Amino acid sequence: MDFTFTEEQQDFRDALRRFVDREIVPVASEWERSGRYPTEIVEHLRAMGLFGITTPEQYGGLALDMVSFTLVYEEISRGWMGIAGILGSHNLSCWMIARHGTDEQKQRLLPKLAAGEFRTGVGLTEPGAGTDLQGIRSTARRDGDEYVVNGTKTWITNARHADVLPVLVKTDPTTSPAHKGMSLLLIDTTSPGFEVSRDLGKLGYKGTESCEISLQDVRVPVQDLLGGAEGRGLQQALSGLEIGRLNIAGRSVGITQAAYDAALRYAKERTAFGRPIADFQAIQLKLADIATQLQAARLMTYWAASQADAGRRVDMEAGMAKYFASETAITASLEAMRIHGGYGYSTEFVIERLYRDAPLMAIGEGTNDIMRTVIAKALLSGSGVIG
Ligand SMILES: Cc1cc2nc3c(=O)[nH]c(=O)nc-3n(C[C@H](O)[C@H](O)[C@H](O)COP(=O)(O)OP(=O)(O)OC[C@H]3O[C@@H](n4cnc5c(N)ncnc54)[C@H](O)[C@@H]3O)c2cc1C
């Protein structure tokens, strides 16, 4: 097993690092605290082609390998995890359109999405259903050449900036099992009846908006049914979860790296009892724990990504990476806070932001309890083999 980057991956990571250190790190804490939208950073993401990382080259995308894909989320989250949110559901949506869309949908949407000229996200969750997506209540009733959509979506990242949004609906609410009546509609967000009804307050993950969306008699042309056939929406949405989980694993590694960097730096600078606190074994043990778990999370993430690059289904591998890396980010940010003493609790240090951003990694793209059930299912069915 070889964890060496290719020359191309190495150059790409170096370019990402330079960009993050120059454009994101210096402004992250201040902009996060003020609640300001990172417009200038979005322009850089656009210029670097990062809105097209999952889009095939024929539509103007970068079509990154999965290891490079995770590096985007790792490096950006080392600077500010909220920025990774701007790219996350956008690139997931592009991936679904590229994989499941009709030729017309791909040609119409992907070039603009890959260029960042059009923005997107993913609209699955509802106030009454997140994990249990078959329990959604949004419906789309066929009326001639259009669907009439009604319902409410919640926690939708990028809602205020999306030009087009894949929205999961029931095109046939009577079928059993329910997923056979579920479809994804690529809704033009300027359509009458589509309203971003409110921004949701949240612990962290600032910089990108998370919103509730109200859909009232929204008329959607039938040509905007993803893939052109009803009843495939849930599978289309779930098919993106593998890459979604690699994205979250990458973000978690980035948060942990930032916590480690800050803790190491602080431990060498801060003195107590006449010497740097790094001299105390209790601090050294914490640093060793963070570094060990960081490296394990990183290798597990690259391993899962490289398995995906080898063309395998990686439900178990991506689930393990997401689960382990996100729990690591939560623990590491708290341990790094302890190393900082009182300053770790101060908004003048980066640690409190990392501590607020980390828990989302255990929730998004499937909660960690669901990850454990996914892993167990693979083990029990024999599709996931360990050893
Ligand atoms: C900041 C943020 C951004 C988000 N962005 C988006 C987005 O862009 N688009 C989108 O569609 N969604 C988004 N989400 C929603 C997110 O995907 C859901 O919150 C997540 O899937 C969990 O769903 P839920 O909140 O309804 O929790 P629930 O499904 O109600 O889960 C509650 C608890 O029950 C447990 N549970 C549920 N079912 C089972 C089971 N079968 N077995 C064991 N335990 C179970 C869960 O693990 C959890 O602990 C976002 C959420 C947040 C917080």
PDBQT file of the ligand as one rigid body, heavy atoms in Angstrom, charges set to zero:
ROOT
HETATM    1  C1  LIG A 401     -25.509  23.016   9.227  1.00  0.00    +0.000 C 
HETATM    2  C2  LIG A 401     -26.271  21.965   8.481  1.00  0.00    +0.000 A 
HETATM    3  C3  LIG A 401     -26.254  21.973   7.076  1.00  0.00    +0.000 A 
HETATM    4  C4  LIG A 401     -27.020  21.028   6.385  1.00  0.00    +0.000 A 
HETATM    5  N1  LIG A 401     -27.055  21.098   4.991  1.00  0.00    +0.000 NA
HETATM    6  C5  LIG A 401     -27.967  20.336   4.330  1.00  0.00    +0.000 A 
HETATM    7  C6  LIG A 401     -28.169  20.508   2.910  1.00  0.00    +0.000 A 
HETATM    8  O1  LIG A 401     -27.510  21.317   2.245  1.00  0.00    +0.000 OA
HETATM    9  N2  LIG A 401     -29.137  19.766   2.304  1.00  0.00    +0.000 N 
HETATM   10  C7  LIG A 401     -29.908  18.853   2.993  1.00  0.00    +0.000 A 
HETATM   11  O2  LIG A 401     -30.773  18.242   2.376  1.00  0.00    +0.000 OA
HETATM   12  N3  LIG A 401     -29.707  18.658   4.328  1.00  0.00    +0.000 NA
HETATM   13  C8  LIG A 401     -28.775  19.378   5.010  1.00  0.00    +0.000 A 
HETATM   14  N4  LIG A 401     -28.599  19.199   6.372  1.00  0.00    +0.000 N 
HETATM   15  C9  LIG A 401     -29.431  18.231   7.067  1.00  0.00    +0.000 C 
HETATM   16  C10 LIG A 401     -28.659  17.018   7.541  1.00  0.00    +0.000 C 
HETATM   17  O3  LIG A 401     -28.314  16.205   6.450  1.00  0.00    +0.000 OA
HETATM   18  C11 LIG A 401     -29.548  16.307   8.569  1.00  0.00    +0.000 C 
HETATM   19  O4  LIG A 401     -29.582  17.140   9.723  1.00  0.00    +0.000 OA
HETATM   20  C12 LIG A 401     -29.034  14.935   8.932  1.00  0.00    +0.000 C 
HETATM   21  O5  LIG A 401     -29.172  14.058   7.827  1.00  0.00    +0.000 OA
HETATM   22  C13 LIG A 401     -29.800  14.343  10.132  1.00  0.00    +0.000 C 
HETATM   23  O6  LIG A 401     -31.166  14.422   9.932  1.00  0.00    +0.000 OA
HETATM   24  P1  LIG A 401     -32.110  15.066  11.086  1.00  0.00    +0.000 P 
HETATM   25  O7  LIG A 401     -31.490  16.363  11.476  1.00  0.00    +0.000 OA
HETATM   26  O8  LIG A 401     -33.504  15.085  10.578  1.00  0.00    +0.000 OA
HETATM   27  O9  LIG A 401     -31.982  14.100  12.304  1.00  0.00    +0.000 OA
HETATM   28  P2  LIG A 401     -32.889  12.786  12.577  1.00  0.00    +0.000 P 
HETATM   29  O10 LIG A 401     -32.950  11.971  11.349  1.00  0.00    +0.000 OA
HETATM   30  O11 LIG A 401     -34.160  13.213  13.199  1.00  0.00    +0.000 OA
HETATM   31  O12 LIG A 401     -31.976  12.038  13.656  1.00  0.00    +0.000 OA
HETATM   32  C14 LIG A 401     -32.052  12.334  15.062  1.00  0.00    +0.000 C 
HETATM   33  C15 LIG A 401     -31.248  11.271  15.807  1.00  0.00    +0.000 C 
HETATM   34  O13 LIG A 401     -31.839   9.982  15.582  1.00  0.00    +0.000 OA
HETATM   35  C16 LIG A 401     -30.870   9.096  15.066  1.00  0.00    +0.000 C 
HETATM   36  N5  LIG A 401     -31.494   8.169  14.115  1.00  0.00    +0.000 N 
HETATM   37  C17 LIG A 401     -32.386   8.448  13.135  1.00  0.00    +0.000 A 
HETATM   38  N6  LIG A 401     -32.701   7.345  12.467  1.00  0.00    +0.000 NA
HETATM   39  C18 LIG A 401     -32.018   6.319  13.025  1.00  0.00    +0.000 A 
HETATM   40  C19 LIG A 401     -31.909   4.928  12.773  1.00  0.00    +0.000 A 
HETATM   41  N7  LIG A 401     -32.585   4.345  11.766  1.00  0.00    +0.000 N 
HETATM   42  N8  LIG A 401     -31.084   4.186  13.538  1.00  0.00    +0.000 NA
HETATM   43  C20 LIG A 401     -30.378   4.775  14.545  1.00  0.00    +0.000 A 
HETATM   44  N9  LIG A 401     -30.425   6.093  14.829  1.00  0.00    +0.000 NA
HETATM   45  C21 LIG A 401     -31.224   6.856  14.078  1.00  0.00    +0.000 A 
HETATM   46  C22 LIG A 401     -29.821   9.965  14.377  1.00  0.00    +0.000 C 
HETATM   47  O14 LIG A 401     -28.551   9.321  14.303  1.00  0.00    +0.000 OA
HETATM   48  C23 LIG A 401     -29.783  11.165  15.309  1.00  0.00    +0.000 C 
HETATM   49  O15 LIG A 401     -28.960  10.880  16.407  1.00  0.00    +0.000 OA
HETATM   50  C24 LIG A 401     -27.776  20.076   7.086  1.00  0.00    +0.000 A 
HETATM   51  C25 LIG A 401     -27.762  20.063   8.472  1.00  0.00    +0.000 A 
HETATM   52  C26 LIG A 401     -27.032  20.997   9.172  1.00  0.00    +0.000 A 
HETATM   53  C27 LIG A 401     -27.069  20.968  10.679  1.00  0.00    +0.000 C 
ENDROOT
TORSDOF 0
